[in-house]
Amino acid sequence: MRHLLALCLTIALLAACSPVRVNQDYLQTADFSAIHTYGWRSAAPPPSTDPRINNPLLHQRFRDAIEQTLNQRGYQQAAEPDVLVDYSQAIISRLDSDQLDVGFGFGFDRSPAFGGFFGGGPSIRQYDSSVLTINIYDSSGERLLWRGSGSEILTTYDSPSELTAAVNRMVAAILAQFPPSAAP
């Protein structure tokens, strides 16, 4: 029972401290220095059957965070923008495991045994990861210029303000990659 409690506590602490893992891909021939304005490619992301994703309040948080981050970085929303932005969110179940734990130990007790082998099989845990993908298209909305994504262990939050802070952190981490630096 103690091991289960310790495992749950460890997972909770890792989830609370887990950094956003980010990556990007982009069209290498795109001139990102010519981008000054943006608009939205669609009014809302595609609907999902997962109630954790199909949440209009969460979608508004993502949209607000993207707008706020782009505005802070000098991009302005415009009626005839240079690029169009959209995003999507997914929740992916993942597995994590530890290596096989084997050892030998000595000890003294009232019994005549003085040592022995111990071991346990690998522990396997399933967890959910939240993945946010932000896409930036050309002004026609047809050609993808840049895609950034971030993932972190999915957690529940005690208040809307905590959820908003987590969304802002994830969006800022993803958009910190935009525009991509020039290739060496």
Backbone hydrogen bonds, N-H to C=O, Kabsch-Sander energy under -0.5 kcal/mol:
donor,donor_aa,acceptor,acceptor_aa,energy
5,L,1,M,-2.2
6,A,2,R,-2.7
7,L,3,H,-2.5
8,C,4,L,-2.4
9,L,5,L,-2.4
10,T,6,A,-2.5
11,I,7,L,-2.5
12,A,8,C,-2.3
13,L,9,L,-2.4
14,L,10,T,-2.6
15,A,11,I,-2.4
16,A,12,A,-2.1
17,C,13,L,-1.7
18,S,14,L,-1.0
21,R,19,P,-0.5
21,R,151,S,-2.9
22,V,20,V,-0.6
23,N,149,S,-2.0
25,D,147,R,-2.2
27,L,145,L,-2.8
28,Q,26,Y,-0.7
30,A,27,L,-1.6
32,F,30,A,-1.1
34,A,31,D,-1.2
35,I,32,F,-1.3
36,H,34,A,-0.6
38,Y,76,Q,-2.1
39,G,83,V,-1.3
41,R,85,V,-2.7
42,S,85,V,-0.5
53,I,50,D,-1.6
54,N,50,D,-2.9
55,N,53,I,-2.6
59,H,55,N,-2.3
60,Q,56,P,-2.1
61,R,57,L,-1.8
62,F,58,L,-2.3
63,R,59,H,-2.5
64,D,60,Q,-2.9
65,A,61,R,-2.5
66,I,62,F,-2.4
67,E,63,R,-2.6
68,Q,64,D,-2.8
69,T,65,A,-2.4
70,L,66,I,-2.7
71,N,67,E,-2.8
72,Q,68,Q,-2.4
73,R,69,T,-1.3
74,G,71,N,-1.7
75,Y,70,L,-2.4
76,Q,36,H,-2.1
78,A,38,Y,-2.1
83,V,37,T,-1.1
84,L,137,Y,-1.7
85,V,39,G,-2.7
86,D,135,N,-2.0
88,S,133,T,-2.1
90,A,131,V,-2.4
92,I,129,S,-2.7
94,R,127,Y,-3.3
96,D,125,R,-2.6
98,D,123,S,-1.8
101,D,120,G,-1.8
102,V,100,L,-0.7
103,G,118,F,-2.5
105,G,116,G,-2.6
107,G,114,F,-2.3
109,D,111,S,-0.5
116,G,105,G,-2.1
118,F,103,G,-2.3
120,G,101,D,-2.3
125,R,96,D,-3.2
127,Y,94,R,-2.4
129,S,92,I,-2.8
130,S,152,E,-2.8
131,V,90,A,-3.1
132,L,150,G,-2.7
133,T,88,S,-2.9
134,I,148,G,-3.3
135,N,86,D,-2.9
136,I,146,W,-2.8
137,Y,84,L,-3.3
138,D,143,R,-2.3
139,S,82,D,-0.6
141,G,138,D,-1.7
144,L,142,E,-0.6
145,L,136,I,-2.8
146,W,136,I,-2.0
147,R,25,D,-3.0
148,G,134,I,-2.6
149,S,23,N,-2.6
150,G,132,L,-2.3
151,S,21,R,-2.0
152,E,130,S,-1.6
154,L,128,D,-2.9
163,L,159,S,-1.8
164,T,160,P,-2.6
165,A,161,S,-2.1
166,A,162,E,-2.0
167,V,163,L,-2.5
168,N,164,T,-2.7
169,R,165,A,-2.2
170,M,166,A,-2.3
171,V,167,V,-2.7
172,A,168,N,-2.5
173,A,169,R,-2.0
174,I,170,M,-2.1
175,L,171,V,-2.9
176,A,172,A,-1.1
177,Q,174,I,-1.5
178,F,175,L,-1.5
